[in-house]
Amino acid sequence: MFTDFTATDRWAKKPVHCVYQALIVAIATRHADAVDIKFLVDGRPVWVALPHPAWVEYKQRTGKAITDSLAKEIAGHFLKTALESGEGLGREMYSLTVDETLQHLEGVVSQVEPAAATP
């Protein structure tokens, strides 16, 4: 859903192609307590950092785990939302808070559940 998608940039009014490229535990690369997810946005690398404490918070709230696949979807949902809302993507790296991560997780889940219920 959000690992290879096109969004319309609010300001440029043009389609932007986003494709997932990599998921890296940031402790190994930049000593951060996060998971870094790389997308190519019209060929330009953009990283979305999801904080590890979001995994803990989600597990405590729901008893469920954030999988690698779900993490990629969360990051993609953030990118699509940022492009379409006009927040822009002028930076190479975006670090989400725990609350932002969980909000985008809910955005992914809310789009998956209606699709799963449709016969």
C-alpha angles and dihedrals in degrees: 000000000000101000096078114019146131123234130183114241105232096218102035092039089217132122116258120200116218124187129178114241112167147359118207131176100238095213088075097048109030105006092248127142092237147086113245117212118193124208131177107229106196086333095310117116115243123177126205115198116206114194118239092227087069088067090054094045093049091049091050093048099043110012087236130114130233104238125204089255092052091047090055090050092049091052092046091049089053092051094048092047092048093051096045095044095050096246085128132211103247096139133070095225133037121189115202124205122234090259093049091049092052092046091054090045088056089049090056093045093048090055095045098048097058090046091051091050093053111094 
